[in-house]
């Protein structure tokens, strides 16, 4: 279903990584149908997190999704 460079949105908060539901990431590598690396970056283009996730952790982004910016200053990493 997913392939490298697909843009996806997180489906739930991941506090240990400082990420929230709806944060946008990009598929970096697909290992199997149930495991893929997803990179989340800051608005400046710096990697915030690179995580191995499962399909239920992400969803494709679409025309009805709105991008937003929020500060991660002070967020746990």
C-alpha positions in Angstrom: 0.0 0.0 0.0 2.6 2.6 1.1 5.8 3.3 -0.9 8.9 5.4 -0.2 8.3 9.2 -0.3 4.6 8.9 0.3 3.4 11.7 2.6 1.5 10.5 5.6 -0.2 11.8 8.8 0.2 10.3 12.2 -3.0 8.8 13.6 -2.3 9.2 17.3 0.1 11.0 19.6 3.6 9.6 20.2 4.7 11.5 23.3 8.0 9.7 23.6 8.9 11.2 20.2 7.3 14.6 20.8 4.8 14.0 18.0 1.0 14.5 17.9 -1.8 13.1 15.9 -1.9 14.8 12.5 1.8 15.5 12.3 3.1 15.0 8.7 5.8 12.6 7.8 7.3 10.9 4.8 7.9 7.2 4.2 11.6 6.6 4.0 11.7 2.8 3.7 9.1 0.0 3.6 10.4 -3.2 5.2 7.2 -5.2 4.9 3.4 -4.7 4.7 3.4 -4.0 8.5 6.7 -2.0 9.1 8.0 1.2 7.6 10.4 4.0 8.5 8.7 7.4 8.6 10.6 10.6 9.0 9.1 13.7 10.6 10.8 17.0 10.1 10.5 20.5 11.4 9.3 23.4 9.3 13.0 24.3 8.8 13.7 20.8 7.3 15.5 19.3 10.3 14.7 15.7 11.3 12.5 15.6 14.4 12.1 11.9 14.5 12.7 8.8 12.4 10.5 5.9 13.6 9.6 2.4 12.5 5.8 2.5 12.4 2.9 0.2 11.4 0.1 1.0 9.0 -2.4 1.7 11.8 0.0 4.5 13.1 -0.3 6.5 9.9 -2.8 7.5 7.1 -2.4 9.0 3.7 -2.8 12.8 3.5 -5.5 14.1 1.2 -7.0 17.2 -0.3 -9.0 17.9 2.8 -6.0 18.0 5.2 -4.8 21.4 6.4 -1.1 22.0 7.2 -0.3 24.0 10.4 2.8 24.9 12.3 3.2 24.5 16.1 6.3 25.0 18.3 8.0 22.0 19.7 10.1 24.1 22.1 10.1 22.4 25.4 8.6 19.2 24.0 10.0 15.9 25.2 12.2 14.1 22.7 
